[in-house]
């Protein structure tokens, strides 16, 4: 038991940092890509629509483990760009979450009543002003729950990155159990770590959802 | 001021408007009446290009608005629109709704826009609701905010698309009163409406539309008391009884 407290917990805590880093950076970059691709999906440009649709098709149609293997092994061998396993992990989470966020963004943009856009247009606003001042505020609010949900999924997906030996929490746990054969303590502790992490996220989600019930005056 | 000539509009194979011509002078109030599906709203929306006309021209002070190189936003800044369903911005306060466009278009800075907006809210009788959210207002109040929002651009003319059709009957009067005041102040207005009393009292001219064409137009007393066309007559009989 003292091994668990003195060795395993510090080990997992060091892995936790990487897990959180990859998940947070990945979901933020994924949000950027997903916003562009989600906007493209509901735009009238056939080319933009086609590119976004192709991207989502690739990601939805392949397992995340295969995506990780592809990013880590195929990209370097084809392009001569060498990615560290951490960088590859961030890229995988980015591309993967981005595809699912596209659909969230598309749905949120489409959920804004067309009358709002028409009201903006009838007041002489530009298309960009209508997007940023009239469409995005309610759209963003409506997608917050789905974005947190994707964040939770992506955070758990980081465990899949053990396949390309990213030194995150699950990888560390596997290494530890391989040395000690203490599967019960190792994986129970690992599961508890994920549970705590996700629970904290869910609490943050509650707070954020409460907070955005606010008012805009300008 | 606004000259529409030979305007047509198709949605696919469906011919919604045919050969519509209409001139509206400055200060004039024109009411468009007619059965549902007659193309009244589509016509109004073609004027500020919320719908793109299929043929014909719309001119504003001589400028051809159907020419794709015309900056339609300039026109929209000068000719506002009020919608059947108000279309207020739900996350902004009443004041935020009214002052948004003058600030974004650079016509006013924030303090000026605020002062103007509060004055307009006073004009429509809602000064005390400046900080309220649209969802907390009645339909009649929301529509009055929408009118104030359109007025905040200091428009030369206003288009009204069935402004009272989504309202409970007891709330219609407060909106019509605001519109009457505007007409009295000399605002140029094109109003698509089912409110025959308003058309009779306020309009300088009444247009009767059916099946995508202007069937008849004239002074309200002529249209309402002795319409020339049988279709106008039967429509008025149905709606007034």
Interface residues (C-beta under 8 A of the other chain):
Chain A: X113 X115 X116 X118 X119 X120 X121 X122 X123 X124 X125 X126 X129 X133 X134 X137 X138 X141 X215 X216 X217 X218
Chain B: X48 X50 X73 X74 X76 X77 X80 X81 X83 X85 X87 X88 X89 X90 X91 X92 X93 X95 X96 X99 X100 X101 X103 X104 X105 X110 X131 X133 X146 X149 X150 X153
